[in-house]
Amino acid sequence: KGSNGVSEPAVLKDSPSLESRSHLTTLVVAGHIIGVLCLEWLLAALTILLLVGAVNPRSVNSTSQA
């Protein structure tokens, strides 16, 4: 009868620690994945900016002033 959703709140009340741990683990894993993806995107953006700056120093000067 757990699929009816009537006993679900009872299970949550019985084991709040397990539920909180599962949420924390999912948040931590998601945070790590998002952090890695963000770092990769930041590194790619920095490399592209460095390459563009090396090729076109004028654009770097205009962006630095703005």
MOPAC internal coordinates of N, CA, C and O (Angstrom, degrees):
PM7 1SCF
backbone

  N    0.0000 0     0.00 0     0.00 0    0    0    0
  C    1.4674 1     0.00 0     0.00 0    1    0    0
  C    1.5415 1   110.39 1     0.00 0    2    1    0
  O    1.2310 1   120.20 1  -173.22 1    3    2    1
  N    1.3311 1   117.22 1     6.78 1    3    2    1
  C    1.4603 1   119.51 1  -179.35 1    5    3    2
  C    1.5190 1   111.51 1   -70.69 1    6    5    3
  O    1.2310 1   120.07 1   156.59 1    7    6    5
  N    1.3369 1   117.48 1   -23.41 1    7    6    5
  C    1.4575 1   120.38 1  -178.54 1    9    7    6
  C    1.5282 1   111.00 1   -72.41 1   10    9    7
  O    1.2310 1   120.00 1   160.58 1   11   10    9
  N    1.3408 1   117.60 1   -19.42 1   11   10    9
  C    1.4666 1   120.69 1  -179.88 1   13   11   10
  C    1.5267 1   110.75 1   -69.56 1   14   13   11
  O    1.2310 1   120.08 1   157.96 1   15   14   13
  N    1.3410 1   117.46 1   -22.04 1   15   14   13
  C    1.4562 1   120.53 1   179.60 1   17   15   14
  C    1.5094 1   111.96 1    87.74 1   18   17   15
  O    1.2310 1   119.43 1  -175.85 1   19   18   17
  N    1.3477 1   118.70 1     4.15 1   19   18   17
  C    1.4658 1   120.67 1  -179.51 1   21   19   18
  C    1.5224 1   110.14 1   -82.27 1   22   21   19
  O    1.2310 1   120.58 1   143.96 1   23   22   21
  N    1.3305 1   116.49 1   -36.04 1   23   22   21
  C    1.4617 1   120.12 1  -177.48 1   25   23   22
  C    1.5301 1   111.30 1   -90.55 1   26   25   23
  O    1.2310 1   120.02 1   175.49 1   27   26   25
  N    1.3327 1   117.57 1    -4.51 1   27   26   25
  C    1.4644 1   119.49 1  -178.51 1   29   27   26
  C    1.5254 1   112.24 1   -64.45 1   30   29   27
  O    1.2310 1   118.85 1   132.07 1   31   30   29
  N    1.3419 1   119.80 1   -47.93 1   31   30   29
  C    1.4727 1   119.63 1   178.38 1   33   31   30
  C    1.5155 1   111.45 1   -61.55 1   34   33   31
  O    1.2310 1   120.03 1   147.15 1   35   34   33
  N    1.3377 1   117.54 1   -32.85 1   35   34   33
  C    1.4636 1   120.26 1   178.79 1   37   35   34
  C    1.5249 1   109.11 1   -65.28 1   38   37   35
  O    1.2310 1   120.40 1   139.37 1   39   38   37
  N    1.3359 1   116.83 1   -40.63 1   39   38   37
  C    1.4678 1   119.92 1   179.57 1   41   39   38
  C    1.5226 1   109.48 1   -66.00 1   42   41   39
  O    1.2310 1   120.60 1   140.87 1   43   42   41
  N    1.3335 1   116.45 1   -39.13 1   43   42   41
  C    1.4578 1   119.69 1   179.28 1   45   43   42
  C    1.5213 1   110.01 1   -63.63 1   46   45   43
  O    1.2310 1   120.34 1   139.12 1   47   46   45
  N    1.3282 1   116.96 1   -40.88 1   47   46   45
  C    1.4594 1   120.11 1   179.95 1   49   47   46
  C    1.5278 1   110.80 1   -69.23 1   50   49   47
  O    1.2310 1   120.78 1   145.50 1   51   50   49
  N    1.3493 1   116.12 1   -34.50 1   51   50   49
  C    1.4679 1   119.19 1  -178.32 1   53   51   50
  C    1.5313 1   110.92 1   -70.28 1   54   53   51
  O    1.2310 1   120.01 1   142.12 1   55   54   53
  N    1.3310 1   117.58 1   -37.88 1   55   54   53
  C    1.4705 1   119.72 1  -176.44 1   57   55   54
  C    1.5334 1   110.52 1  -130.68 1   58   57   55
  O    1.2310 1   120.07 1  -107.19 1   59   58   57
  N    1.3289 1   117.47 1    72.81 1   59   58   57
  C    1.4697 1   119.90 1   178.48 1   61   59   58
  C    1.5275 1   111.52 1   -70.73 1   62   61   59
  O    1.2310 1   120.57 1   151.18 1   63   62   61
  N    1.3389 1   116.51 1   -28.82 1   63   62   61
  C    1.4629 1   119.48 1  -178.40 1   65   63   62
  C    1.5257 1   110.39 1   -66.49 1   66   65   63
  O    1.2310 1   120.29 1   136.54 1   67   66   65
  N    1.3320 1   117.06 1   -43.46 1   67   66   65
  C    1.4624 1   120.15 1  -179.78 1   69   67   66
  C    1.5259 1   109.90 1   -64.15 1   70   69   67
  O    1.2310 1   120.51 1   138.43 1   71   70   69
  N    1.3308 1   116.62 1   -41.57 1   71   70   69
  C    1.4654 1   119.96 1  -179.22 1   73   71   70
  C    1.5280 1   110.21 1   -64.77 1   74   73   71
  O    1.2310 1   120.38 1   134.86 1   75   74   73
  N    1.3327 1   116.88 1   -45.14 1   75   74   73
  C    1.4623 1   119.98 1  -179.98 1   77   75   74
  C    1.5220 1   110.31 1   -63.96 1   78   77   75
  O    1.2310 1   120.42 1   140.99 1   79   78   77
  N    1.3302 1   116.80 1   -39.01 1   79   78   77
  C    1.4653 1   119.29 1   179.77 1   81   79   78
  C    1.5217 1   110.32 1   -64.68 1   82   81   79
  O    1.2310 1   120.33 1   138.05 1   83   82   81
  N    1.3270 1   116.97 1   -41.95 1   83   82   81
  C    1.4637 1   119.78 1  -179.57 1   85   83   82
  C    1.5287 1   109.73 1   -63.06 1   86   85   83
  O    1.2310 1   120.53 1   137.69 1   87   86   85
  N    1.3392 1   116.60 1   -42.31 1   87   86   85
  C    1.4667 1   119.76 1   179.16 1   89   87   86
  C    1.5238 1   110.01 1   -64.80 1   90   89   87
  O    1.2310 1   120.47 1   138.29 1   91   90   89
  N    1.3288 1   116.71 1   -41.71 1   91   90   89
  C    1.4671 1   119.96 1  -179.77 1   93   91   90
  C    1.5229 1   110.31 1   -63.77 1   94   93   91
  O    1.2310 1   120.55 1   136.40 1   95   94   93
  N    1.3300 1   116.55 1   -43.60 1   95   94   93
  C    1.4690 1   119.29 1  -179.32 1   97   95   94
  C    1.5247 1   110.26 1   -63.13 1   98   97   95
  O    1.2310 1   120.24 1   137.46 1   99   98   97
  N    1.3316 1   117.14 1   -42.54 1   99   98   97
  C    1.4677 1   119.69 1   179.81 1  101   99   98
  C    1.5293 1   110.04 1   -64.28 1  102  101   99
  O    1.2310 1   120.58 1   138.91 1  103  102  101
  N    1.3395 1   116.50 1   -41.09 1  103  102  101
  C    1.4643 1   120.14 1   179.55 1  105  103  102
  C    1.5237 1   110.33 1   -64.81 1  106  105  103
  O    1.2310 1   120.72 1   137.92 1  107  106  105
  N    1.3334 1   116.24 1   -42.08 1  107  106  105
  C    1.4678 1   119.89 1  -179.40 1  109  107  106
  C    1.5243 1   110.52 1   -64.40 1  110  109  107
  O    1.2310 1   120.95 1   135.20 1  111  110  109
  N    1.3403 1   115.79 1   -44.80 1  111  110  109
  C    1.4707 1   119.49 1   179.91 1  113  111  110
  C    1.5240 1   109.92 1   -63.27 1  114  113  111
  O    1.2310 1   120.67 1   135.15 1  115  114  113
  N    1.3267 1   116.32 1   -44.85 1  115  114  113
  C    1.4702 1   119.74 1   179.59 1  117  115  114
  C    1.5264 1   109.88 1   -62.86 1  118  117  115
  O    1.2310 1   120.79 1   139.08 1  119  118  117
  N    1.3304 1   116.10 1   -40.92 1  119  118  117
  C    1.4657 1   119.96 1   179.24 1  121  119  118
  C    1.5191 1   111.30 1   -62.04 1  122  121  119
  O    1.2310 1   120.71 1   137.48 1  123  122  121
  N    1.3475 1   116.24 1   -42.52 1  123  122  121
  C    1.4614 1   119.35 1   179.71 1  125  123  122
  C    1.5230 1   110.45 1   -64.26 1  126  125  123
  O    1.2310 1   120.51 1   135.60 1  127  126  125
  N    1.3337 1   116.63 1   -44.40 1  127  126  125
  C    1.4697 1   120.17 1  -179.00 1  129  127  126
  C    1.5302 1   110.01 1   -63.13 1  130  129  127
  O    1.2310 1   120.95 1   133.31 1  131  130  129
  N    1.3449 1   115.78 1   -46.69 1  131  130  129
  C    1.4710 1   119.64 1  -179.87 1  133  131  130
  C    1.5290 1   110.02 1   -63.44 1  134  133  131
  O    1.2310 1   120.73 1   139.35 1  135  134  133
  N    1.3418 1   116.21 1   -40.65 1  135  134  133
  C    1.4657 1   119.92 1   179.76 1  137  135  134
  C    1.5192 1   111.36 1   -62.32 1  138  137  135
  O    1.2310 1   120.73 1   136.20 1  139  138  137
  N    1.3401 1   116.21 1   -43.80 1  139  138  137
  C    1.4682 1   119.79 1   179.69 1  141  139  138
  C    1.5226 1   110.14 1   -63.98 1  142  141  139
  O    1.2310 1   120.55 1   135.62 1  143  142  141
  N    1.3378 1   116.55 1   -44.38 1  143  142  141
  C    1.4627 1   119.85 1  -179.79 1  145  143  142
  C    1.5251 1   109.78 1   -63.36 1  146  145  143
  O    1.2310 1   120.27 1   137.68 1  147  146  145
  N    1.3349 1   117.09 1   -42.32 1  147  146  145
  C    1.4686 1   120.61 1   179.93 1  149  147  146
  C    1.5227 1   109.80 1   -63.45 1  150  149  147
  O    1.2310 1   120.57 1   138.10 1  151  150  149
  N    1.3455 1   116.51 1   -41.90 1  151  150  149
  C    1.4665 1   119.52 1   179.86 1  153  151  150
  C    1.5210 1   110.06 1   -62.84 1  154  153  151
  O    1.2310 1   120.52 1   137.57 1  155  154  153
  N    1.3344 1   116.60 1   -42.43 1  155  154  153
  C    1.4645 1   119.48 1   179.50 1  157  155  154
  C    1.5236 1   110.55 1   -62.73 1  158  157  155
  O    1.2310 1   120.83 1   136.05 1  159  158  157
  N    1.3516 1   116.01 1   -43.95 1  159  158  157
  C    1.4670 1   119.62 1   179.69 1  161  159  158
  C    1.5251 1   110.51 1   -64.82 1  162  161  159
  O    1.2310 1   120.18 1   139.72 1  163  162  161
  N    1.3508 1   117.27 1   -40.28 1  163  162  161
  C    1.4670 1   120.81 1   179.73 1  165  163  162
  C    1.5271 1   110.08 1   -64.45 1  166  165  163
  O    1.2310 1   120.61 1   136.07 1  167  166  165
  N    1.3358 1   116.44 1   -43.93 1  167  166  165
  C    1.4695 1   119.50 1   179.23 1  169  167  166
  C    1.5230 1   110.04 1   -62.75 1  170  169  167
  O    1.2310 1   120.47 1   137.22 1  171  170  169
  N    1.3328 1   116.71 1   -42.78 1  171  170  169
  C    1.4637 1   119.92 1   179.55 1  173  171  170
  C    1.5268 1   110.11 1   -63.07 1  174  173  171
  O    1.2310 1   120.53 1   136.90 1  175  174  173
  N    1.3276 1   116.59 1   -43.10 1  175  174  173
  C    1.4672 1   120.36 1  -179.87 1  177  175  174
  C    1.5246 1   110.29 1   -64.05 1  178  177  175
  O    1.2310 1   120.60 1   138.61 1  179  178  177
  N    1.3367 1   116.46 1   -41.39 1  179  178  177
  C    1.4683 1   119.65 1  -179.97 1  181  179  178
  C    1.5240 1   110.51 1   -64.60 1  182  181  179
  O    1.2310 1   120.22 1   136.71 1  183  182  181
  N    1.3251 1   117.19 1   -43.29 1  183  182  181
  C    1.4668 1   120.04 1   179.58 1  185  183  182
  C    1.5241 1   110.35 1   -63.38 1  186  185  183
  O    1.2310 1   120.51 1   138.14 1  187  186  185
  N    1.3330 1   116.62 1   -41.86 1  187  186  185
  C    1.4717 1   120.19 1   179.56 1  189  187  186
  C    1.5270 1   109.77 1   -64.15 1  190  189  187
  O    1.2310 1   120.59 1   136.47 1  191  190  189
  N    1.3403 1   116.47 1   -43.53 1  191  190  189
  C    1.4642 1   119.76 1   179.39 1  193  191  190
  C    1.5249 1   110.36 1   -62.76 1  194  193  191
  O    1.2310 1   120.53 1   139.48 1  195  194  193
  N    1.3314 1   116.59 1   -40.52 1  195  194  193
  C    1.4668 1   119.82 1   179.43 1  197  195  194
  C    1.5237 1   110.14 1   -64.69 1  198  197  195
  O    1.2310 1   120.45 1   137.49 1  199  198  197
  N    1.3396 1   116.75 1   -42.51 1  199  198  197
  C    1.4644 1   119.95 1   179.87 1  201  199  198
  C    1.5262 1   110.09 1   -64.77 1  202  201  199
  O    1.2310 1   120.55 1   134.53 1  203  202  201
  N    1.3307 1   116.56 1   -45.47 1  203  202  201
  C    1.4703 1   120.24 1   179.86 1  205  203  202
  C    1.5252 1   109.82 1   -63.81 1  206  205  203
  O    1.2310 1   120.57 1   140.48 1  207  206  205
  N    1.3371 1   116.52 1   -39.52 1  207  206  205
  C    1.4620 1   120.15 1   179.33 1  209  207  206
  C    1.5210 1   111.12 1   -65.43 1  210  209  207
  O    1.2310 1   120.51 1   141.97 1  211  210  209
  N    1.3343 1   116.62 1   -38.03 1  211  210  209
  C    1.4624 1   119.99 1  -179.85 1  213  211  210
  C    1.5263 1   110.17 1   -68.67 1  214  213  211
  O    1.2310 1   120.64 1   146.25 1  215  214  213
  N    1.3434 1   116.37 1   -33.75 1  215  214  213
  C    1.4639 1   119.96 1  -179.35 1  217  215  214
  C    1.5300 1   110.21 1   -82.33 1  218  217  215
  O    1.2310 1   120.46 1   134.95 1  219  218  217
  N    1.3487 1   116.72 1   -45.05 1  219  218  217
  C    1.4660 1   120.83 1  -178.38 1  221  219  218
  C    1.5322 1   109.94 1  -122.61 1  222  221  219
  O    1.2310 1   119.75 1   -89.63 1  223  222  221
  N    1.3338 1   118.09 1    90.37 1  223  222  221
  C    1.4721 1   120.29 1  -179.68 1  225  223  222
  C    1.5220 1   112.00 1   -67.48 1  226  225  223
  O    1.2310 1   119.98 1   157.22 1  227  226  225
  N    1.3323 1   117.65 1   -22.78 1  227  226  225
  C    1.4675 1   119.75 1  -179.27 1  229  227  226
  C    1.5250 1   110.48 1   -64.10 1  230  229  227
  O    1.2310 1   120.25 1   137.28 1  231  230  229
  N    1.3392 1   117.13 1   -42.72 1  231  230  229
  C    1.4638 1   120.47 1  -178.90 1  233  231  230
  C    1.5246 1   109.69 1   -63.02 1  234  233  231
  O    1.2310 1   120.08 1   142.19 1  235  234  233
  N    1.3322 1   117.45 1   -37.81 1  235  234  233
  C    1.4621 1   120.35 1  -179.51 1  237  235  234
  C    1.5222 1   109.56 1   -66.26 1  238  237  235
  O    1.2310 1   120.38 1   139.38 1  239  238  237
  N    1.3381 1   116.88 1   -40.62 1  239  238  237
  C    1.4605 1   119.71 1  -179.94 1  241  239  238
  C    1.5233 1   110.55 1   -64.80 1  242  241  239
  O    1.2310 1   120.17 1   137.24 1  243  242  241
  N    1.3355 1   117.28 1   -42.76 1  243  242  241
  C    1.4643 1   120.26 1  -178.85 1  245  243  242
  C    1.5236 1   109.97 1   -65.34 1  246  245  243
  O    1.2310 1   120.22 1   138.87 1  247  246  245
  N    1.3336 1   117.19 1   -41.13 1  247  246  245
  C    1.4641 1   119.52 1  -178.71 1  249  247  246
  C    1.5153 1   110.01 1   -69.56 1  250  249  247
  O    1.2310 1   119.97 1   143.71 1  251  250  249
  N    1.3341 1   117.67 1   -36.29 1  251  250  249
  C    1.4621 1   119.93 1  -178.49 1  253  251  250
  C    1.5269 1   109.50 1   -68.09 1  254  253  251
  O    1.2310 1   120.15 1   143.05 1  255  254  253
  N    1.3419 1   117.32 1   -36.95 1  255  254  253
  C    1.4605 1   119.89 1   179.30 1  257  255  254
  C    1.5202 1   110.64 1   -69.44 1  258  257  255
  O    1.2310 1   120.33 1   140.75 1  259  258  257
  N    1.3426 1   116.97 1   -39.25 1  259  258  257
  C    1.4619 1   120.54 1  -179.34 1  261  259  258
  C    1.5100 1   107.86 1   -74.34 1  262  261  259
  O    1.2310 1   120.10 1   180.00 1  263  262  261

